[in-house]
């Protein structure tokens, strides 16, 4: 439950859909980075070029880092990622403002390393994930004015 007169906290379905969109965005960023790296390698070795073949452990580590970085930047700058924007969500600190960089980074890392923490929303009276509880953040419905 949200405080009287305050914004309503987002539920599990909205958060999960937004996270799915954000994962697709992060995969796109990862692909762009791969193609950029391949392009630089091609320019450096035009006659003997081969596409790089990173190991799966490196790809997973880079993917998680890209996702955490993307979430940190978007939450700290605007309070919403692209997925949040599409679903009308906003991440706020305990005062209802966008989180500071340190809080956004900690929340992003916790969200990436402990994604099932969002399931706590389903049993929480306040619709708060484990990340929200630890960092005193909230995800609220906040449709942008057009």
C-alpha positions as CSV (number, residue, x, y, z in Angstrom):
1,X,0.0,0.0,0.0
2,X,1.2,3.5,-0.8
3,X,0.9,6.3,1.7
4,X,-2.3,8.3,1.5
5,X,-2.1,10.6,-1.4
6,X,1.2,9.2,-2.6
7,X,2.0,7.3,-5.7
8,X,0.9,3.6,-5.9
9,X,3.8,1.1,-5.7
10,X,4.1,-1.2,-8.8
11,X,3.3,-4.8,-8.6
12,X,5.1,-8.0,-9.7
13,X,3.7,-8.2,-13.3
14,X,4.6,-4.6,-14.2
15,X,8.1,-4.9,-12.8
16,X,8.7,-8.2,-14.5
17,X,7.6,-6.9,-17.9
18,X,9.8,-3.8,-17.5
19,X,12.7,-6.0,-16.5
20,X,12.1,-8.1,-19.7
21,X,12.3,-5.0,-21.8
22,X,15.5,-3.9,-20.0
23,X,17.1,-7.3,-20.7
24,X,16.4,-6.9,-24.4
25,X,17.9,-3.4,-24.3
26,X,21.0,-4.7,-22.5
27,X,21.3,-7.5,-25.1
28,X,21.1,-4.9,-27.9
29,X,23.9,-2.9,-26.2
30,X,26.0,-6.0,-25.8
31,X,25.5,-6.8,-29.5
32,X,26.4,-3.3,-30.5
33,X,29.6,-3.6,-28.4
34,X,30.5,-6.9,-30.0
35,X,29.9,-5.5,-33.5
36,X,32.0,-2.4,-32.6
37,X,34.8,-4.5,-31.3
38,X,34.6,-6.7,-34.5
39,X,34.7,-3.5,-36.6
40,X,37.9,-2.3,-34.9
41,X,39.5,-5.7,-35.2
42,X,38.6,-5.7,-38.9
43,X,40.2,-2.3,-39.5
44,X,43.3,-3.5,-37.7
45,X,43.6,-6.9,-39.5
46,X,41.8,-6.6,-42.8
47,X,43.5,-9.5,-44.5
48,X,43.4,-12.0,-41.6
49,X,40.2,-10.9,-39.9
50,X,38.0,-13.4,-38.1
51,X,35.0,-12.5,-35.9
52,X,36.0,-12.8,-32.2
53,X,34.5,-15.8,-30.4
54,X,34.2,-14.9,-26.7
55,X,33.7,-17.7,-24.2
56,X,30.3,-18.1,-22.6
57,X,31.6,-17.1,-19.2
58,X,32.9,-13.8,-20.6
59,X,29.6,-13.2,-22.4
60,X,27.6,-13.8,-19.3
61,X,29.9,-11.5,-17.2
62,X,29.8,-8.8,-19.8
63,X,26.0,-9.1,-20.2
64,X,25.5,-8.8,-16.4
65,X,27.9,-5.8,-16.3
66,X,26.1,-4.1,-19.2
67,X,22.7,-4.6,-17.6
68,X,23.9,-3.3,-14.3
69,X,25.6,-0.3,-15.9
70,X,22.5,0.5,-18.0
71,X,20.2,0.3,-15.0
72,X,22.5,2.4,-12.9
73,X,22.7,5.2,-15.4
74,X,19.0,5.3,-16.3
75,X,17.9,5.1,-12.7
76,X,20.3,7.8,-11.5
77,X,19.7,10.2,-14.4
78,X,15.9,9.9,-14.8
79,X,14.6,7.3,-12.2
80,X,13.4,5.1,-15.0
81,X,14.9,2.6,-17.5
82,X,13.4,2.1,-21.0
83,X,11.3,-0.8,-19.6
84,X,10.1,1.5,-16.8
85,X,9.2,4.2,-19.2
86,X,7.1,1.8,-21.3
87,X,5.2,0.6,-18.3
88,X,4.9,3.9,-16.6
89,X,7.2,3.0,-13.6
90,X,9.7,5.1,-11.7
91,X,12.3,4.1,-9.2
92,X,12.4,6.5,-6.2
93,X,14.4,6.8,-3.0
94,X,12.7,7.0,0.4
95,X,11.8,10.7,-0.2
96,X,10.2,10.0,-3.5
97,X,13.0,11.4,-5.6
98,X,15.2,9.6,-8.2
99,X,17.9,7.7,-6.4
100,X,21.5,9.0,-6.0
101,X,24.2,7.4,-8.1
102,X,25.4,5.2,-5.2
103,X,21.8,3.9,-4.5
104,X,21.1,3.4,-8.2
105,X,24.3,1.4,-8.6
106,X,23.7,-0.7,-5.5
107,X,20.1,-1.4,-6.6
108,X,21.2,-2.3,-10.1
109,X,23.9,-4.7,-8.9
110,X,21.4,-6.3,-6.4
111,X,18.8,-6.6,-9.2
112,X,21.2,-8.3,-11.5
113,X,22.8,-10.6,-9.0
114,X,19.6,-11.4,-7.1
115,X,16.8,-11.1,-9.7
116,X,14.4,-13.3,-7.7
117,X,14.4,-10.6,-5.0
118,X,11.6,-9.0,-7.0
119,X,9.4,-12.0,-6.0
120,X,9.1,-10.5,-2.5
121,X,6.7,-8.0,-4.1
122,X,4.1,-10.8,-4.3
123,X,4.0,-11.2,-0.5
124,X,4.9,-7.7,0.6
125,X,2.0,-5.5,1.8
126,X,3.9,-2.5,0.4
127,X,4.8,-4.1,-3.0
128,X,8.5,-3.8,-2.2
129,X,11.2,-6.1,-3.5
130,X,14.2,-7.3,-1.4
131,X,16.2,-4.6,-3.2
132,X,13.7,-2.0,-2.1
133,X,13.8,-3.1,1.5
134,X,17.6,-3.1,1.7
135,X,18.0,0.3,0.0
136,X,14.8,2.0,1.0
137,X,13.7,2.5,-2.6
138,X,10.3,2.0,-4.3
139,X,9.0,1.4,-7.8
140,X,5.9,3.4,-8.3
141,X,3.4,4.0,-11.1
142,X,4.3,7.3,-12.7
143,X,3.0,7.8,-16.2
144,X,4.9,10.6,-18.0
145,X,2.9,13.6,-19.0
146,X,2.7,14.1,-22.8
